[in-house]
Amino acid sequence: MNKSRNLSYYLSEGFHSIFTHGLMSFAAVCMIVACLLIMGSFSLVALNLERELGNLERDNEFLAFVDESYTREQALALQTVLEAVPNVSQVSFTGKEEAKVNYADQYASDANAALYSELPDEVFRDRYSIHMEDISQMTQTIRAVDAVEGIAGHRAAPEIAEGFVMIRNVAAGVALVLILMLLAISLFIIYNTIKLGTFTRREEIAIMKMCGATNGFVRGPFIFEGMLLGLAGAVVAFFLQWGVYTLIAQAIDTGEAFQLLTVIPFGEMWPRVLGIFAGTGLVVGTGGSVMAIRKFLQV
């Protein structure tokens, strides 16, 4: 019974303090909304970029050419060896004849298509298309493949792979820095909002403490106030984020300049986004309240 009464008291006092300092409460909610929107938008961009780069990684491959002196049987025997190379996820063989056909098809619309089709098979080499698990280890993988006996060379573009990795790492780093900065700003706003409430009620808090009220009882309404402010900002930010993301996704889907981009539907992410927003709002609100009330409990 006492716990339910305390909870009711905390909620009523929390709501009362929010409306008593309406302007500061509104400013706190707006700042939380703005911070969560910026943090969420950049995080969603980073998430989409990570997925896009992941698709590029899966499509990325390099060619390893078999020694010309090897017979077809010897060339096929290399597949098991190449599959055992660290970081190699998939290996596919292409014979001389198929390589010739593919090369001719590539220039089918060219005026010299007949010339390409008449090239002897010996001009082309047996080769393996090699896919990797981790594109960041492409250089090491190429060296390991080149070291396999029977591999006479390769064709790869490690600088492109390194560019993909750099873009992904930069995006993740910037997102992390922004998230930490915006969390600090939100915490500061909540701290000052709750601190204003505790300052105006400092005499009341002192009397309660002298009458035997515990720190938890005094702290309760202010913590609930911070939690309510944080949750309010999180809910508003979530629905705004949903609307903004949907509009941007529709623009990308219908824009000719972004045909190569695929956007993750918000419907696949909304539970995670809502949970992160609500959790962040609660942590920021509770943390700001605890920091603000701590000084006034020392009576």
C-alpha positions as CSV (number, residue, x, y, z in Angstrom):
1,M,0.0,0.0,0.0
2,N,2.8,2.4,0.9
3,K,4.6,1.7,-2.4
4,S,1.4,2.4,-4.4
5,R,0.9,5.6,-2.5
6,N,4.5,6.6,-3.0
7,L,4.2,5.9,-6.7
8,S,1.0,7.9,-7.0
9,Y,2.7,10.8,-5.1
10,Y,5.8,10.6,-7.3
11,L,3.6,10.8,-10.5
12,S,1.4,13.6,-9.3
13,E,4.4,15.6,-8.1
14,G,6.3,14.9,-11.3
15,F,3.4,16.1,-13.5
16,H,2.8,19.1,-11.3
17,S,6.4,20.2,-11.5
18,I,6.4,19.8,-15.3
19,F,3.4,22.1,-15.7
20,T,4.7,24.5,-13.0
21,H,7.8,25.0,-15.1
22,G,6.0,24.7,-18.4
23,L,8.4,26.7,-20.5
24,M,11.5,24.9,-19.3
25,S,9.8,21.6,-19.6
26,F,8.7,22.4,-23.2
27,A,12.3,23.5,-24.0
28,A,13.7,20.3,-22.5
29,V,11.3,18.1,-24.5
30,C,12.1,20.1,-27.7
31,M,15.8,19.6,-27.1
32,I,15.4,15.9,-26.5
33,V,13.3,15.6,-29.7
34,A,15.9,17.6,-31.7
35,C,18.8,15.5,-30.4
36,L,17.0,12.2,-30.9
37,L,16.0,13.2,-34.4
38,I,19.6,14.2,-35.4
39,M,21.0,11.1,-33.7
40,G,18.4,8.8,-35.2
41,S,18.6,10.3,-38.7
42,F,22.4,10.0,-38.8
43,S,22.3,6.5,-37.3
44,L,19.7,5.4,-39.9
45,V,21.9,6.8,-42.7
46,A,24.9,4.9,-41.3
47,L,22.8,1.7,-41.0
48,N,21.6,2.0,-44.7
49,L,25.2,2.8,-45.7
50,E,26.5,-0.2,-43.8
51,R,23.9,-2.5,-45.6
52,E,24.8,-1.0,-49.0
53,L,28.5,-1.5,-48.4
54,G,27.7,-5.0,-47.2
55,N,26.0,-5.8,-50.5
56,L,29.0,-4.3,-52.3
57,E,31.3,-6.5,-50.3
58,R,29.3,-9.6,-51.1
59,D,29.5,-8.7,-54.8
60,N,33.2,-7.9,-54.7
61,E,35.6,-10.5,-56.1
62,F,38.9,-10.8,-57.7
63,L,40.3,-13.2,-60.4
64,A,43.1,-15.7,-59.9
65,F,44.6,-17.0,-63.2
66,V,45.9,-20.6,-63.5
67,D,49.3,-21.3,-64.9
68,E,49.1,-21.9,-68.6
69,S,51.0,-25.1,-68.4
70,Y,48.4,-26.7,-66.2
71,T,45.9,-29.2,-67.7
72,R,42.1,-28.9,-67.0
73,E,42.3,-31.6,-64.4
74,Q,45.2,-29.8,-62.6
75,A,43.4,-26.5,-62.8
76,L,40.2,-28.0,-61.3
77,A,42.3,-29.6,-58.5
78,L,43.3,-26.1,-57.3
79,Q,39.7,-25.3,-56.2
80,T,40.1,-27.3,-52.9
81,V,43.4,-25.5,-52.2
82,L,41.9,-22.1,-52.8
83,E,38.8,-22.7,-50.7
84,A,41.1,-23.5,-47.8
85,V,42.8,-20.0,-48.0
86,P,41.8,-17.9,-45.0
87,N,39.0,-15.3,-45.7
88,V,37.9,-17.0,-48.9
89,S,34.2,-17.6,-48.8
90,Q,33.4,-18.9,-52.3
91,V,35.5,-20.0,-55.3
92,S,34.1,-20.6,-58.8
93,F,36.0,-22.0,-61.8
94,T,35.8,-20.6,-65.4
95,G,37.5,-22.5,-68.2
96,K,39.3,-21.1,-71.2
97,E,36.4,-21.8,-73.5
98,E,33.8,-20.1,-71.2
99,A,36.1,-17.1,-70.7
100,K,36.3,-16.7,-74.5
101,V,32.5,-16.8,-74.9
102,N,32.1,-14.3,-72.0
103,Y,34.6,-12.0,-73.5
104,A,32.9,-12.2,-76.9
105,D,29.5,-11.6,-75.4
106,Q,30.8,-8.5,-73.6
107,Y,31.6,-6.9,-77.0
108,A,28.7,-8.4,-78.9
109,S,27.5,-4.9,-80.0
110,D,31.0,-3.9,-81.0
111,A,32.0,-3.7,-84.7
112,N,34.9,-6.1,-83.9
113,A,32.8,-8.8,-82.2
114,A,33.7,-11.3,-84.9
115,L,37.4,-10.6,-84.2
116,Y,37.0,-11.4,-80.5
117,S,35.0,-14.5,-81.2
118,E,37.7,-15.9,-83.5
119,L,40.4,-15.6,-80.8
120,P,41.9,-19.0,-80.0
121,D,41.1,-20.5,-76.6
122,E,44.8,-20.4,-75.7
123,V,44.7,-16.6,-75.5
124,F,42.5,-16.9,-72.4
125,R,43.5,-18.6,-69.2
126,D,41.6,-20.8,-66.8
127,R,40.7,-18.6,-63.9
128,Y,38.9,-18.6,-60.5
129,S,36.5,-16.0,-59.2
130,I,37.2,-15.6,-55.5
131,H,34.8,-14.0,-53.0
132,M,35.9,-13.0,-49.6
133,E,34.3,-13.0,-46.1
134,D,36.0,-9.7,-45.0
135,I,36.8,-7.2,-47.7
136,S,39.2,-5.3,-45.3
137,Q,41.5,-8.3,-45.6
138,M,41.6,-8.3,-49.4
139,T,45.3,-7.5,-49.7
140,Q,46.3,-10.3,-47.4
141,T,43.9,-12.7,-49.2
142,I,45.4,-11.8,-52.6
143,R,48.9,-12.5,-51.3
144,A,47.8,-15.9,-49.9
145,V,46.2,-16.8,-53.2
146,D,49.2,-15.8,-55.2
147,A,51.3,-18.0,-53.0
148,V,49.3,-21.1,-54.1
149,E,51.3,-23.2,-56.5
150,G,49.7,-23.1,-59.9
151,I,48.3,-19.6,-59.6
152,A,50.2,-17.4,-62.1
153,G,48.6,-14.0,-61.4
154,H,45.5,-12.1,-60.4
155,R,43.3,-9.2,-61.4
156,A,42.0,-7.2,-58.5
157,A,41.3,-3.7,-57.3
158,P,42.2,-3.5,-53.6
159,E,42.1,0.3,-53.6
160,I,38.3,0.1,-54.2
161,A,37.9,-2.3,-51.3
162,E,39.9,-0.1,-49.1
163,G,37.7,2.8,-50.1
164,F,34.6,0.9,-49.1
165,V,36.1,0.1,-45.7
166,M,37.2,3.6,-45.1
167,I,33.8,5.0,-45.9
168,R,32.1,2.6,-43.6
169,N,34.6,3.2,-40.8
170,V,34.3,7.0,-41.1
171,A,30.4,6.8,-41.1
172,A,30.5,4.6,-38.0
173,G,33.0,6.9,-36.3
174,V,31.1,10.1,-37.0
175,A,27.8,8.5,-35.9
176,L,29.4,7.5,-32.6
177,V,30.8,11.0,-32.0
178,L,27.5,12.7,-32.8
179,I,25.6,10.3,-30.6
180,L,27.8,11.0,-27.6
181,M,27.7,14.7,-28.2
182,L,23.9,14.8,-28.5
183,L,23.5,12.6,-25.5
184,A,25.6,15.0,-23.5
185,I,23.5,18.0,-24.7
186,S,20.3,16.3,-23.8
187,L,21.6,15.3,-20.4
188,F,22.6,19.0,-19.8
189,I,19.2,20.3,-20.7
190,I,17.4,17.8,-18.5
191,Y,19.8,18.6,-15.7
192,N,19.1,22.3,-15.8
193,T,15.3,21.8,-16.1
194,I,15.2,19.5,-13.0
195,K,17.7,21.8,-11.2
196,L,15.3,24.7,-11.6
197,G,12.5,22.7,-10.0
198,T,14.7,21.6,-7.1
199,F,16.0,25.2,-6.6
200,T,12.5,26.6,-6.2
201,R,11.6,23.8,-3.8
202,R,14.9,23.8,-1.9
203,E,13.3,25.0,1.4
204,E,10.5,22.4,1.1
205,I,13.2,19.7,0.5
206,A,15.1,20.9,3.5
207,I,12.0,20.7,5.7
208,M,11.2,17.2,4.4
209,K,14.7,16.1,5.2
210,M,14.6,17.5,8.7
211,C,11.3,15.7,9.2
212,G,13.0,12.4,8.5
213,A,12.2,11.9,4.8
214,T,14.6,9.6,3.1
215,N,16.7,10.6,0.1
216,G,14.7,8.2,-2.1
217,F,11.4,9.7,-1.1
218,V,12.6,13.3,-1.8
219,R,14.3,12.2,-5.1
220,G,11.4,10.2,-6.4
221,P,9.2,13.1,-7.9
222,F,12.2,14.7,-9.6
223,I,13.3,11.3,-11.1
224,F,9.7,10.7,-12.4
225,E,9.7,14.2,-13.8
226,G,12.9,13.5,-15.7
227,M,11.6,10.2,-16.9
228,L,8.3,11.7,-18.1
229,L,10.2,14.5,-20.0
230,G,12.5,11.9,-21.6
231,L,9.7,9.6,-22.6
232,A,7.6,12.5,-24.0
233,G,10.6,13.6,-26.1
234,A,11.2,10.0,-27.2
235,V,7.6,9.4,-28.4
236,V,7.5,12.7,-30.3
237,A,10.9,12.1,-31.9
238,F,9.9,8.6,-32.9
239,F,6.8,9.7,-34.9
240,L,8.7,12.6,-36.5
241,Q,11.6,10.2,-37.4
242,W,9.1,7.8,-38.9
243,G,7.6,10.6,-41.1
244,V,10.9,12.1,-42.2
245,Y,12.4,8.7,-43.0
246,T,9.4,7.7,-45.0
247,L,9.4,10.9,-47.1
248,I,13.1,10.5,-47.8
249,A,12.8,6.8,-48.6
250,Q,10.0,7.6,-51.1
251,A,12.0,10.4,-52.7
252,I,15.0,8.0,-53.1
253,D,12.8,5.2,-54.5
254,T,11.2,7.4,-57.1
255,G,14.3,9.5,-58.0
256,E,16.2,8.5,-61.1
257,A,19.5,9.6,-59.6
258,F,19.2,7.1,-56.8
259,Q,18.3,4.0,-58.7
260,L,21.3,2.1,-57.4
261,L,20.4,2.7,-53.8
262,T,18.0,0.5,-51.8
263,V,16.5,1.9,-48.5
264,I,15.7,-0.3,-45.6
265,P,11.9,0.0,-45.0
266,F,11.1,1.7,-41.7
267,G,8.6,-1.1,-40.9
268,E,11.6,-3.5,-40.5
269,M,13.3,-1.2,-37.9
270,W,10.6,0.6,-36.0
271,P,10.6,-1.7,-32.9
272,R,14.4,-1.2,-32.6
273,V,14.1,2.6,-33.2
274,L,11.3,3.0,-30.7
275,G,13.2,0.9,-28.1
276,I,16.4,2.9,-28.5
277,F,14.6,6.3,-28.4
278,A,12.6,5.3,-25.3
279,G,15.7,3.8,-23.6
280,T,17.7,6.9,-24.4
281,G,15.0,9.2,-23.2
282,L,14.6,7.3,-19.9
283,V,18.4,7.2,-19.3
284,V,18.9,10.9,-20.1
285,G,15.9,11.9,-18.0
286,T,16.8,9.8,-15.0
287,G,20.5,10.7,-15.2
288,G,19.8,14.4,-15.4
289,S,17.4,14.2,-12.5
290,V,19.8,12.3,-10.3
291,M,22.6,14.8,-11.0
292,A,20.3,17.8,-10.4
293,I,18.8,16.7,-7.1
294,R,22.1,15.4,-5.6
295,K,23.2,18.8,-4.3
296,F,19.9,19.6,-2.6
297,L,19.8,16.4,-0.6
298,Q,22.9,17.4,1.4
299,V,21.0,19.1,4.3
